[in-house]
Amino acid sequence: MPHLHHAGLWTSRSVFLTLIFVFAALVFLRGWLFLRSSALKITSAWRAFSFLLGLFFIWVAMASPIAALDHELLTVHMLQHLLLMTFAPLLIWLGAPVGPVLHGLPRRFVEEKLLPMWQSRAEKRYVKALGSPKFAWLAACVALVGWHIPTLFALGMQSGGWHLFEHLSFLATGLLFWWPVVEGATGTRQDLSMILYLFFATLPCDILSGFLVFSDRLVYPIYFSSSHLLGLSPLVDQQCAAALMWTCVTIVYFVAGAILTMRFLSPQGLSQVGLVQSKLSGVGIPRSVSQRLEAL
C-alpha cells in the first residue's frame, strides 16, 4: 500500500499549518496582553501558557517533523491522536481563550460578524446541541473507534485529504469532549455525572488498547512496509502504541476525575463565573456575547 506523506506535500502543508498556528497565537497574545494590562487584570500567566502549550501540541501533531513519521511508526501515529484528542483540547480550554481571542480580533469584526452569529436562534440551537455532554461523549467515542477500524485507518494513511480530516475530527471531538469537564473543574457545572462521564469514556480506549496490546497479529498491514525505525518490529510497535494510549488516557482521565470529585465534595471552592462575566463586560466585550459564551 502506498504511503501518504511525500516530502514536498508534507512540507507545504506543514508550513501552511504553522502559519495558522502562529496567527492564532498572536491573536490570543494580543487579547491577553490587553486584558493583562487593564486595571481589572482578569487573566493570568498560567492560562496563557496553557493555551499556547495546547497550540504547540497541535503543531507537533500536525505540522512538525515528528508528524511526518506517523507512517513509519504506529507509536508516532498514536501520539498524534493523544495530542489532538486528549492533551491539546484540555490545555486550550484551561487557557480560557474566549476573552483574549475576542479582544485580540478586530473589534469591528467581533461586533459585525461574531455578535450577530451568537445572537441567531439557529446558532443557539447548534451550540446547545454541540455543548451537550451526551453528544460530546458519543462524538469522541465514534471518532476514536471509527478511525481505528483498519479500513478507515488505511484510508487516512493513503489520502492527504482524509488524513487531514482525521486529525481535524480528533481535535474537534476532543474540544467538544473536554469542554463540559473543564466547565465542571472551574466551578460552572458542579455535577457528579461528569465523573461518570470520564469513567465511561475510558472504556472504548481500554477495549481498543487491550485488543492492540494482546493481539498476536498486525492489525494495520500498512506498517508491514515501514522502515522499522528504532529497531521496532511492526508487532512490537503496535503494542507500544497501544500501551502509550492506554497509559496516557488512564492517567489524564484519573487526574481529571479526582479533581472533579474534590470539587464536588467542596462545591464552595473557586466558583467565580459571575465575577468573571461582569469583569469581561466591563472591559469591552458585549454582555450578550459573554453570556452566550459562558453558557456553552
C-alpha positions in Angstrom: 0.0 0.0 0.0 1.4 3.4 -0.9 2.1 5.8 2.0 0.7 9.3 2.1 3.4 11.7 3.0 5.5 12.7 0.1 8.1 15.2 1.3 7.0 18.1 -0.9 3.4 17.8 0.0 4.1 17.5 3.7 6.5 20.4 3.7 4.0 22.8 2.0 1.2 21.6 4.3 3.2 22.0 7.4 4.3 25.5 6.5 0.7 26.5 5.9 -0.5 25.0 9.2 2.4 26.6 11.1 1.3 30.0 9.8 -2.2 29.3 11.0 -1.0 28.4 14.5 1.3 31.4 14.7 -1.6 33.7 13.7 -3.8 32.1 16.4 -1.1 32.5 19.0 -0.6 36.2 18.1 -4.4 36.9 18.2 -4.6 35.3 21.7 -1.5 37.1 23.0 -2.8 40.4 21.7 -6.0 40.0 23.6 -4.3 38.5 26.7 -1.9 41.5 26.9 -4.8 43.9 26.6 -6.7 42.1 29.5 -3.5 41.8 31.5 -2.7 45.5 31.2 -6.2 46.6 32.1 -7.0 47.7 35.6 -9.1 44.6 36.2 -6.3 42.1 35.4 -8.8 39.2 34.9 -6.4 36.8 33.2 -3.3 35.1 34.5 0.0 34.0 33.1 -0.6 30.3 33.6 -3.7 30.4 31.4 -1.7 32.0 28.6 0.9 29.3 29.0 -1.8 26.6 28.9 -3.3 27.9 25.7 0.0 28.3 23.9 1.1 24.8 25.0 -2.1 23.4 23.6 -1.4 25.1 20.3 2.1 23.8 20.4 0.9 20.3 20.9 -1.4 20.6 17.9 1.5 21.9 15.8 3.6 18.9 16.9 0.8 16.5 15.9 0.0 18.1 12.6 3.0 20.1 11.2 6.2 19.2 13.0 8.9 16.9 11.6 7.8 14.3 14.1 4.4 14.2 12.5 5.9 13.1 9.2 7.0 9.9 10.9 3.4 8.7 11.6 3.5 6.4 8.5 6.7 4.8 9.8 5.7 4.1 13.4 2.2 3.4 14.7 3.5 4.7 18.1 4.0 8.2 16.5 0.6 7.9 14.9 -0.9 7.2 18.3 1.0 10.0 19.9 -0.7 12.3 17.3 -4.1 11.1 18.4 -3.3 11.6 22.0 -2.1 15.2 21.5 -5.0 16.1 19.3 -7.8 14.5 21.4 -6.5 14.4 24.9 -3.8 16.9 25.7 -4.2 19.9 23.4 -8.0 20.4 23.8 -7.8 20.2 27.6 -4.9 22.7 27.7 -6.7 25.1 25.3 -9.9 25.2 27.4 -7.9 25.6 30.6 -6.4 28.7 28.9 -9.8 30.3 29.0 -9.3 31.6 25.4 -12.7 33.3 24.8 -11.8 36.7 26.4 -8.3 37.0 24.9 -9.4 35.9 21.4 -12.4 38.3 21.4 -10.1 41.2 22.4 -7.3 40.0 20.0 -9.6 40.1 17.0 -10.5 43.4 15.4 -13.4 45.0 17.3 -15.4 45.7 14.2 -15.1 42.0 13.2 -16.4 40.9 16.6 -19.3 43.4 16.6 -20.4 42.9 12.9 -19.7 39.2 12.4 -19.4 37.3 15.7 -22.1 39.1 17.7 -24.9 38.5 15.1 -23.8 34.9 14.8 -24.1 34.3 18.5 -27.5 36.1 18.6 -29.1 34.0 15.9 -31.6 31.4 17.0 -30.2 28.7 14.8 -26.7 29.2 16.2 -28.1 28.9 19.8 -29.7 25.6 18.9 -26.4 24.3 17.3 -24.4 25.5 20.3 -26.8 23.9 22.8 -26.6 20.6 20.9 -22.8 20.6 20.4 -22.3 21.5 24.1 -24.4 18.6 25.3 -22.2 16.1 27.3 -24.1 13.2 25.7 -23.3 14.4 22.2 -19.7 15.2 23.1 -19.1 11.8 24.7 -20.7 10.0 21.7 -18.8 12.0 19.1 -15.4 11.4 20.9 -16.1 7.6 21.1 -17.2 7.4 17.5 -14.0 9.3 16.3 -11.7 7.2 18.5 -13.2 3.8 17.5 -14.1 4.7 13.9 -10.6 5.9 12.8 -9.0 2.8 14.3 -11.1 0.4 12.1 -8.5 -1.0 9.7 -10.3 0.1 6.6 -10.7 3.7 7.7 -7.2 3.8 9.1 -5.8 2.7 5.8 -7.9 5.4 4.0 -6.5 8.1 6.2 -2.9 6.9 5.6 -3.3 6.8 1.8 -5.2 10.1 1.2 -3.9 13.5 2.2 -7.4 14.9 2.4 -8.7 12.1 4.6 -5.6 12.3 6.7 -6.2 15.9 7.5 -9.9 15.3 8.1 -9.0 12.5 10.5 -6.8 14.9 12.5 -9.4 17.7 12.5 -12.1 15.2 13.7 -9.9 14.2 16.6 -9.2 17.8 17.5 -12.9 18.8 17.1 -14.3 15.9 19.1 -11.5 16.4 21.7 -12.6 20.1 22.2 -16.2 19.0 22.5 -15.4 16.3 25.0 -13.3 18.3 27.3 -15.5 21.4 27.4 -18.0 20.1 30.0 -15.1 18.6 32.0 -13.3 21.9 32.3 -16.6 23.6 33.0 -17.1 21.3 35.9 -13.5 21.7 37.2 -13.7 25.6 37.1 -17.0 25.7 39.1 -19.6 26.3 36.4 -21.0 22.8 36.5 -21.0 21.0 39.8 -22.2 17.7 38.6 -21.4 14.2 39.7 -22.3 12.9 36.2 -19.0 14.4 34.9 -17.1 11.8 36.9 -19.2 9.0 35.4 -18.7 10.8 32.0 -14.9 10.4 32.3 -15.2 6.8 33.6 -17.3 5.6 30.7 -15.1 7.5 28.2 -12.2 5.3 29.2 -14.0 2.1 28.3 -13.7 2.4 24.4 -10.0 3.3 24.9 -9.5 0.3 27.2 -11.1 -2.1 24.8 -9.2 -0.8 21.8 -5.8 -0.6 23.6 -6.3 -4.1 25.1 -7.1 -5.5 21.7 -4.0 -4.0 20.1 -1.7 -4.9 23.0 -2.6 -8.5 23.3 -3.2 -9.2 19.6 -0.7 -11.7 18.1 -1.1 -10.3 14.6 -0.6 -6.9 12.9 -3.9 -5.1 12.8 -2.8 -2.4 10.3 -0.9 -4.1 7.4 0.2 -0.8 6.1 3.1 -0.9 8.7 4.5 -4.1 7.2 6.3 -1.9 4.6 7.6 0.7 7.1 11.3 1.2 7.7 11.1 -0.1 11.3 12.6 2.9 12.9 14.2 2.4 16.4 14.6 -1.2 15.6 11.0 -2.0 16.4 9.2 -4.7 14.6 5.7 -3.8 13.4 4.0 -6.0 16.0 6.1 -4.5 18.9 5.4 -1.1 17.5 1.7 -1.8 17.6 2.0 -3.0 21.2 4.0 0.1 22.2 1.4 2.4 20.6 -1.5 0.7 22.4 0.3 0.8 25.7 1.1 4.5 25.2 -2.6 5.3 24.6 -3.8 3.1 27.4 -1.4 4.6 30.0 -1.8 8.3 29.0 -5.6 8.2 28.8 -5.9 6.4 32.1 -3.7 8.9 33.9 -5.2 12.0 32.4 -8.8 10.9 33.0 -8.0 9.7 36.5 -6.5 13.1 37.4 -9.4 14.9 35.9 -11.9 12.7 37.7 -10.0 13.2 41.0 -10.2 17.0 40.6 -13.9 16.9 39.8 -14.5 14.6 42.8 -12.7 17.1 45.1 -14.7 20.0 43.7 -18.0 18.0 44.1 -17.2 17.4 47.7 -16.2 21.0 48.2 -18.6 23.0 46.0 -17.7 26.3 47.6 -14.3 26.5 46.0 -13.4 28.7 43.0 -16.9 29.5 41.9 -16.2 32.8 40.1 -18.2 32.7 36.9 -20.4 35.7 37.8 -17.4 37.8 38.7 -15.5 36.9 35.5 -18.6 37.7 33.4 -19.1 41.1 35.0 -15.4 41.9 34.5 -15.5 40.9 30.9 -18.5 43.1 30.2 -16.6 46.0 31.9 -13.6 45.8 29.5 -15.5 46.0 26.3 -16.9 42.5 25.4 -20.6 42.8 24.7 -22.6 41.3 27.5 -24.7 39.3 25.2 -21.6 37.6 23.7 -20.1 36.9 27.0 -23.3 35.4 28.4 -23.7 33.1 25.5 -20.1 32.0 25.6 -20.3 31.3 29.3 -23.4 29.3 28.7 -21.6 26.9 26.3 
